[in-house]
Amino acid sequence: KPYGYGTIVIRPLSSVREVVDTQREIYDPLSQQYSEAHISVTQPLIRELDESEWKHLQDLLAQFTPFQIDYGPLNSFLPYPCIWYEIKPQDQILSIRETLHQTGFFNLQMKHPENFIPHMTITEGLSGPTVDELLLEKLQNESATGSFQCKEVVLIVPDEEFHFNVDRRIPLGIPS
């Protein structure tokens, strides 16, 4: 499985996750079964890393200080069936992504590595109602914007049912 060794994401605060996860349960319950609300940072790992490699990643992430993430309003990739919260600042997340991808630990052969847009998905059309302009407008009318502090990234790894769980936390701004 391409995600077998996990991927690095930003997890919003639990209060934000609760709201977005509720939306995900309503509008794409299958996707919600796989993973709680998150902002993808990297492509999947290509193998399990040893402790010295994790320390290397932590040292790379030490150059990034914690920062505020603003989420919303909603946007979409229509006609591709995906509705998501816009995330800002994109440049900080993309810089972290690029730094981590340069290590060679991540699968850069998968789709979207170059033109990636940081986002937090509500639905990717795996289940639930049809993802179209009407659903986008409905969700835009009932969704708020907000912000939270990003102090860390996390490794999420799928279990045997392909549900992603937090396996490791890596703080920003703190060397190993």
Summary of the structure (lengths in Angstrom):
residues: 176
radius of gyration: 15.9
end to end distance: 30.0
largest distance: 49.5
contacts: 510
relative contact order: 0.27
helix: 30%
strand: 28%
